[in-house]
Every structure is written in structure tokens, then in C-alpha cells.
């Protein structure tokens, strides 16, 4: 399950779908869709910490998080990451 940071979700998703640019992982494994999407308030460094935390999770933990995206904020607080996160409507960003 791919995890990535971006400031432009539509552009990043299109890049992954085309197989040109984007992450090396998605060049070989095209995305099926977007499972969950969050907006991290604050600076880029904060967003990158949240991304690193999600990447550190096991695949099964990521599946649970994608199914219950509201859990992310509590999970990052437990890890000492001070970030405000908002769950976004995937359909609003990927059309």
C-alpha cells in the first residue's frame, strides 16, 4: 500500500496513473485508487513526519487506518507528533 506526500493530489495521482514521474513504486504497480486522504495543517516538515509515521505501519495497520481514517490523529499523538489532521473526501480530490 503506497503512502505519499503531495501539495497537489490530482496532479500526483495523474502522474502515478500515467507511469511517468511520481514514485518509483507506482511506475511498476499502478494505483487501483485512493484509500484515504488527509490534510495536514502546519508546515511541510510536519506533513513529512505524518507521512513517515504512516509509512512505518505494517500493511494490515494501514488497511485499518484507511478504513477508519479518523484514527490517524490519535495515533500520531501517541507517537509524539504534534499535527492537526483533517480527513478529506477522496471523491473531492480524485475525479
C-alpha positions in Angstrom: 0.0 0.0 0.0 1.7 3.2 -1.2 1.9 6.2 1.0 3.0 9.6 -0.3 3.0 13.4 0.4 1.9 16.0 -2.1 0.5 19.5 -2.3 -1.5 18.7 -5.4 -3.4 15.4 -5.1 -4.9 15.5 -8.6 -1.6 16.1 -10.3 0.2 13.4 -8.2 -2.5 10.8 -8.8 -2.4 11.5 -12.6 1.4 11.2 -12.5 1.1 7.8 -10.8 -1.6 6.6 -13.2 0.4 7.6 -16.3 3.5 5.7 -15.1 5.7 8.7 -15.8 7.3 10.6 -13.0 6.0 10.1 -9.5 7.2 7.4 -7.1 9.3 4.5 -8.4 6.9 2.1 -6.7 3.9 3.3 -8.7 5.8 3.0 -12.0 5.8 -0.7 -11.6 2.5 -1.0 -9.7 -0.2 1.3 -10.9 -2.6 2.6 -8.3 -6.1 1.0 -8.1 -7.5 4.0 -6.3 -7.0 6.2 -3.2 -7.9 4.5 0.0 -7.7 7.5 2.4 -6.7 11.2 2.2 -5.7 13.6 4.9 -4.8 17.3 5.0 -2.1 18.0 7.5 -2.1 21.5 8.9 1.2 23.2 9.5 4.4 23.2 7.6 6.0 20.6 5.2 8.1 19.1 7.9 5.0 18.3 10.0 3.4 16.7 6.9 6.6 14.7 6.3 6.6 13.4 9.9 3.0 12.2 9.5 3.9 10.6 6.1 6.9 8.8 7.7 4.7 7.5 10.6 2.1 6.1 8.1 4.9 4.5 6.1 6.2 2.8 9.2 3.0 1.0 9.8 2.5 -2.6 8.7 0.3 -3.3 5.7 -2.5 -4.5 8.0 -2.3 -1.4 10.1 -2.5 0.8 7.0 -5.6 -1.1 5.9 -7.3 -0.4 9.3 -6.3 3.2 9.1 -7.7 3.5 5.6 -11.0 2.0 6.7 -11.1 4.3 9.8 -9.2 7.4 8.8 -10.3 9.4 11.9 -7.9 7.3 14.0 -4.8 8.9 12.5 -4.8 11.9 14.8 -4.9 9.8 18.0 -2.2 7.5 16.5 0.2 10.4 15.8 -0.4 12.0 19.2 0.7 8.7 20.8 3.9 8.9 18.8 4.5 12.5 19.9 3.8 14.1 16.6 2.1 17.4 17.1 -0.1 17.8 14.0 -3.6 18.7 13.2 -5.0 16.4 10.5 -8.3 16.5 8.7 -9.9 13.6 6.8 -10.6 14.7 3.2 -13.3 13.4 0.9 -11.4 11.3 -1.7 -14.0 12.0 -4.4 -13.5 15.7 -4.0 -9.8 15.4 -5.0 -9.8 12.5 -7.4 -12.3 12.8 -10.3 
